[in-house]
């Protein structure tokens, strides 16, 4: 049996090359090679309900605003009926926070799905996976999700709000069979244009409140693609994604 150090040495070959002496095929997967997100071929623009509201900064009045970690030019997609939502919190002080979910009706109006989920904010990346006590999302439907930081519980006008759409699709039949292990799921989801699932898998590899190497690469890749797709009026939001990616690696 070949020891791990020797195996690592043998695998210092060209990516995907066959090492004849060891009879080992070495696929070298680096973080930079992972998480190459591709825009959906059937992409649709987010609704007018999405975006940010409240202060352009955090409750403390400085830095990057509360930011949903999602595509800006189109609706992010998922193949999970209990997806993971992720956002960036700028403030170092813990505040009361709420997560709310809406379903769009036939007229394109968002309808509240149950009560808000109470949370406590913390700086950096926060996530929430749709709890088991909440109804599953339905395939083929588009939803609106919202996170709110209550900067001053007695003054609703001081709330910080970030909203984003999410579209639920069926899992591609060939995708699951391509997974080798948990470390490559983010890459496969990203190539399948499943943004929410790609980011969720990337964050499993990161330390708490951070993006990690794969997550940062994914967000940087998204920012580059968005810069070519969006108008100048959203340039600041693209820069926010870049700053979050570089600061929380």
C-alpha positions in Angstrom: 0.0 0.0 0.0 1.3 3.5 -0.9 1.6 5.8 2.1 -0.1 9.2 2.1 3.2 11.2 1.8 4.3 9.2 -1.1 0.9 9.4 -2.7 1.0 13.2 -2.3 4.4 13.2 -4.0 3.3 11.1 -6.9 0.3 13.4 -7.4 2.5 16.4 -8.1 1.9 15.9 -11.7 -0.1 17.7 -14.4 -3.7 17.9 -13.3 -5.5 14.7 -14.4 -2.3 13.0 -15.6 -1.8 9.3 -15.3 1.3 8.3 -13.3 2.4 5.1 -14.9 4.9 4.1 -12.2 2.4 4.2 -9.4 -0.7 3.3 -11.5 -2.5 6.2 -9.8 -4.5 8.8 -11.6 -4.0 12.1 -9.8 -6.7 14.7 -10.0 -5.5 17.8 -8.2 -8.4 20.0 -7.2 -7.5 23.3 -5.8 -9.8 26.0 -4.4 -9.2 28.2 -7.4 -10.4 25.4 -9.6 -13.6 25.0 -7.6 -16.8 27.0 -7.6 -16.9 28.2 -11.2 -20.4 29.5 -11.1 -22.4 29.6 -14.4 -25.4 31.8 -15.0 -28.6 29.8 -15.6 -29.5 29.5 -19.3 -33.1 30.4 -18.4 -32.3 33.2 -16.0 -34.9 35.8 -15.1 -34.4 39.1 -13.4 -35.2 39.5 -9.7 -38.5 41.1 -8.7 -38.8 44.8 -7.7 -39.2 43.6 -4.1 -35.5 42.5 -3.8 -32.6 44.7 -2.7 -31.7 46.6 0.4 -33.5 49.1 2.6 -32.5 51.2 5.6 -29.0 52.6 6.2 -26.4 52.2 3.5 -24.1 51.0 6.4 -24.7 48.9 9.4 -26.4 49.9 12.6 -23.1 51.4 13.7 -23.2 53.7 10.6 -20.1 52.4 8.8 -18.8 49.7 6.5 -20.6 47.4 4.1 -24.4 47.2 4.4 -26.4 44.1 5.4 -26.1 42.1 2.2 -27.8 38.9 0.9 -25.1 36.7 -0.7 -27.0 36.1 -3.9 -26.8 36.9 -7.6 -27.9 40.5 -8.5 -28.7 40.2 -12.2 -31.0 37.1 -12.0 -32.9 34.9 -9.5 -30.7 32.5 -7.7 -31.7 28.8 -8.0 -31.8 25.8 -5.7 -32.7 22.1 -6.0 -33.4 21.9 -2.3 -36.8 22.2 -0.8 -35.1 23.2 2.5 -32.4 25.5 1.2 -29.8 27.4 3.1 -29.9 31.2 3.0 -26.7 33.2 3.6 -26.1 36.9 4.2 -23.4 39.3 5.5 -23.8 41.2 8.7 -21.5 44.3 9.1 -21.9 45.1 12.8 -19.8 43.8 15.6 -22.6 44.4 18.2 -25.2 41.6 18.5 -28.7 42.8 17.6 -32.2 41.2 17.4 -32.8 39.9 13.9 -35.7 38.3 11.9 -35.9 36.0 8.9 -39.1 36.1 6.9 -40.2 34.1 3.9 -42.8 35.0 1.2 -44.3 33.0 -1.7 -45.3 34.9 -4.8 -48.9 34.5 -5.8 -50.3 34.3 -9.3 -50.3 38.1 -9.6 -46.6 38.3 -8.6 -47.4 39.6 -5.1 -45.4 38.2 -2.1 -47.6 36.5 0.6 -46.1 35.9 4.0 -45.4 32.2 4.9 -45.8 31.9 8.6 -44.3 34.0 11.3 -40.9 35.6 11.2 -38.0 33.4 12.6 -36.3 35.3 15.5 -32.5 35.4 15.4 -29.5 37.1 17.0 -27.1 38.8 14.6 -23.3 38.3 14.7 -20.7 39.8 12.4 -19.6 38.1 9.2 -21.5 35.4 7.3 -24.8 34.2 8.8 -26.8 31.3 7.4 -30.2 29.7 8.0 -31.5 26.4 6.6 -35.2 26.3 6.4 -36.3 24.5 9.6 -38.1 21.2 9.7 -41.1 22.8 11.4 -41.7 25.1 8.4 -43.4 23.9 5.1 -41.0 22.7 2.4 -40.6 25.0 -0.6 -42.2 23.6 -3.8 -40.5 22.8 -7.0 -41.3 25.3 -9.7 -42.1 28.1 -7.4 -40.3 31.4 -6.7 -40.0 32.8 -3.2 -38.9 36.0 -1.6 -36.8 35.9 1.6 -35.9 38.8 3.9 -33.5 39.4 6.8 -34.0 42.3 9.1 -31.7 43.7 11.8 -33.6 45.6 14.4 -31.1 48.4 15.1 -33.5 50.0 17.5 -36.6 47.9 18.5 -38.5 51.1 19.4 -37.8 52.7 16.0 -38.8 50.6 13.0 -37.4 53.2 10.6 -33.9 52.3 11.7 -34.2 48.6 10.6 -31.7 47.2 8.1 -33.3 45.0 5.5 -32.0 42.8 2.7 -34.3 40.8 0.4 -33.7 38.3 -2.4 -35.6 35.9 -4.6 -35.0 32.1 -4.8 -36.3 29.7 -7.4 -36.8 26.0 -6.6 -35.9 23.5 -9.4 -35.8 19.7 -9.6 -32.5 18.2 -8.9 -30.8 17.3 -12.3 -31.0 13.5 -12.6 -27.3 13.2 -13.5 -26.0 15.5 -10.8 -26.0 13.3 -7.7 -24.2 10.5 -9.4 -21.2 12.8 -10.2 -20.4 13.6 -6.6 -17.2 12.1 -5.4 -17.2 13.4 -1.9 -18.5 16.5 0.0 -15.6 18.7 -1.0 -16.5 18.8 -4.6 -20.3 19.3 -4.3 -20.0 23.1 -4.4 -18.2 22.9 -7.8 -20.8 20.7 -9.4 -23.7 22.8 -8.0 -22.0 25.9 -9.3 -21.6 24.5 -12.8 -25.3 23.4 -12.7 -26.2 27.1 -11.9 -27.6 26.1 -8.5 -26.3 29.2 -6.6 -27.8 28.5 -3.2 -26.7 24.9 -3.1 -23.2 25.8 -4.3 -22.7 28.4 -1.6 -24.3 26.2 1.1 -21.8 23.4 0.4 -18.9 25.9 0.2 -19.8 27.3 3.7 -19.7 23.8 5.2 -15.9 23.9 4.5 -15.4 27.3 6.2 -15.0 28.4 9.7 -18.0 29.9 11.4 -19.0 33.4 10.2 -16.5 33.1 7.3 -16.7 32.2 3.6 -13.6 30.0 3.5 -11.4 29.5 0.4 -14.1 27.9 -1.7 -16.8 30.3 -0.7 -14.7 33.3 -1.3 -13.7 32.0 -4.7 -17.4 31.4 -5.5 -18.4 34.9 -4.5 -15.5 36.5 -6.4 -16.5 34.6 -9.5 -20.1 35.8 -9.1 -18.9 39.4 -8.7 -16.8 39.2 -11.9 -19.8 37.8 -13.9 -22.2 40.4 -12.5 -19.8 43.2 -13.4 -20.2 42.3 -17.0 -24.0 41.8 -16.8 -25.2 44.8 -14.6 -25.5 48.5 -15.2 -23.4 51.1 -13.4 -26.2 51.8 -10.9 -25.5 48.5 -9.2 -21.7 48.8 -9.3 -21.6 49.5 -5.6 -23.4 46.3 -4.8 -20.8 44.3 -6.9 -18.0 46.0 -5.0 -19.6 45.0 -1.7 -19.6 41.3 -2.8 -15.9 41.7 -3.7 -15.0 43.2 -0.4 -17.0 40.5 1.5 -15.2 37.8 -0.5 -11.7 39.2 0.2 -12.3 40.0 3.9 -13.9 36.8 5.0 -11.7 34.2 3.1 
